[in-house]
């Protein structure tokens, strides 16, 4: 069994390596191990890190997994799952703050922004980029696709969220995760619904962009959907 002293020494050495070289100098399991130091301070997190990667495949997929799935992995527990979820959500939040007031006047800029926002997440969500009259990003509204198409959010509630941002126009982004960004029937239905709502409240519809598999697909640019 590893002694308390050697365990502490290992943690200290891993921290020093991170401080010296940043995340590029550590393997994915080591980055996970380092993160879990702060959620599980008295256990060996090396085995937990490997178990997480065995379950989810990559570091990105691990930190973007839902709390319930994370907590089921041996050794993670509720505290570890909550910590990983918090780190992921804070990262997304800070990324959006960094994008605030960024000008997104070109299709390539919109695609890049959405691709970065979705990252490696597999969540079936859509992002509404609320843009100013000068194509500046005012805010991003993230909603589950099922909530919109399944009636979990009324048109009035969605309209209120968009109007609150003061947007002159909106770009719809749809996440396909690791799948190719090819339009599905629900993507077309979502685009139609958002387009009709924006028309009713007098807000422009810039584009509907699907992101997945490391690439993106512009419905406006391809002519796949008229709006």
N, C-alpha and C positions, 0 to 999 in steps of 0.2 A: 504494500500500500504506500502511496506517495505521502511523505510527511508533510506536515503543515508548513515547515520551513521551505522545503523544495517547491511546494505548491505556490507559496508567496513569491519565491524567487522567479518561477516561471512567469507569473503575472507581471512582475517588474520588468523582466527581459522583453516581454511582448509589448508592453507599453513603450519602452525605450525604442524598440524597432519602429513602432508606429510614429513616434515623435521625430525620429531621424529620417524616415523615408516616406511618411504619409501612407495612404491606403494602397498606393501602387506597390509598396514593398512587402505586402502581406497577402497570403492566399485567402480565398473566400472564407474557408473554415476558421482561419485565424481572426479575420475581421468580425465574424459572428461571435467567436469565443471572447474577443475583446469587448464587444457590446454587452455580452451576457455577464461579464464581470460585475457590472453595476446593478444587474437585476438579481443575480444569484451569487452574492459575495462570499459564501462559505462552501461552495461545491466546485468540483472540477468541471469546467464548462466545455472542455475539449470534446468529450463524447457527445454532449448535447448539441454542439455545433455540427458535428458530423451527422447526427441523427436528423437534424433539420434539413441539411443539404440532401440527405438520402430521401427525405420525404418530399421536398419541394423542388429540388434540382439545382437551383442557383441562389445566390445571395439576394438578387433582386426579387425573385419570386417568393423567397422566404419572408423578407420584411414587408412585402405587400400582401401576404396572406391574411385572412381574417383571424381575429383573436381566438375564436373557438377552435379553428384548425390548428393553430400554433400551440394552444394549451394542451392538446391531446398528445403532442410529441413528448416522449419520456424525458423527464427532467426539466422541461420548460416551465410548466405550471402556469397559474394565472398571472403571477407577478412578471414572469419572463415574457409571456405573450403580450401583456399590456405594455411593457417597456418597448418591445420591438414595434408594436403598433404605433405607439406614441412617437418613436423616432422616425418612422415612415411618414406619419401625418405632419410632423413638424417640418420635415424636409420638403414635402409638397407645398406646405404653406409658405415657407421661406422662398421657395422657387417662384411662387406666384407674386410675392412681394417684389422680388427682383425684377420680374417682368412688368410691374406696374409702370404705366406711362410709356412703355415701349411702343414704337410705331410699327403697326402690322399692316402696311398698305399693300404688300405684295403677297400673292398666293403662297410662294415659297416660305415667307416669314410666318404665315398662319400655320402651314404644315409643320414647320420646325417647332413652333411654340407648342402646338398640341402634342407632337411626338414626344417632346421633353416633358410635358405635364403628365402624360400617361405613363411614361417610362416603361418599366417592365411589368406593370400591373396587369393582371388578367381579369380584373373586375369589369363587368358588363355595365359600363357607365358612359354618360355623355357629358361633355363640357360645353357650356355656352360661354364663348368669349364675348364679353360686352365691350364694344368699341365706341370711342368718341367720334365726333364728326371729322377729326383729323387722323382717324384709325389708330388712336392710342388705346392700349388695353386698360380699361377702367377696373374690371373685376372678372372673375371666372366663377360661374355657377356650375357645380358638379352634381349630377342627379343620376340615380340608377335608371337604366332604360326601362326596366319592368315597371318602375313607379310611374313613369310618364305614359307608357302604352297601356298599362293595366288599370289606369284610373286612380292610382294612389296619390296623384297630385292633380288638382283641378286646373283648367286653363286660367281661371282667375288668379290662382296662387302663383302659377308660372309667370303670368303677365305682371303681377305685382313685383316679383323678384327681378324681372328685367327692367321695369320702369324705375325701380328703386336705384338701379345702377346709373341711370341717366344715359343709357346707351343710345347712340344714334343708329347703330347697326349691330347685328349679332352674327357671329360665325359659330356654327354647330360642329362640334367634334365628337366622333363616335369611336369608342375603343374596341378593337377586335383582339387585343392581347397579342398572342404569338401567331394568330391566324392571319392569312392574307387579307388585305383591305378591299375585298370585293363586296359590292353592295348586296345585302340580304333584304328580303321582303320587309323585315322590321325596320331596317335602316331607311328604306323608302317611306314607310309609314311614319316614322319619326320625323323625317325631313318634311314631309307634307304637313304634319300636325304643327310643327314649329313654324313653318312658312306661313300657314294660314293664321296662326296667332299673331305673328309679327306684322302681317298685313293689316290685321284688325286693329292693332294698337299704333300703327303708323311708324314702325321701326324697320329699318332696312335689314335685308337678309344677305350677308356677304357671301357665304358659301356653306356647304355641308361637306365636311372632310372626314373620311374614315382612316383611322390609323391602325396598323397592325403589322406584325412580322418585320418591324424595322423600316417600313415604308408607309406611304399615305396615298389616298385616292381622293381627288377633288371632284365632287359631283358637278359643280358648275363648270369646271375646266374641261371635263370629259363630255359634257352634254348629256350625262346619264339621267338627269332629272331637271325638269323645267321649274324654276321658281323665281 
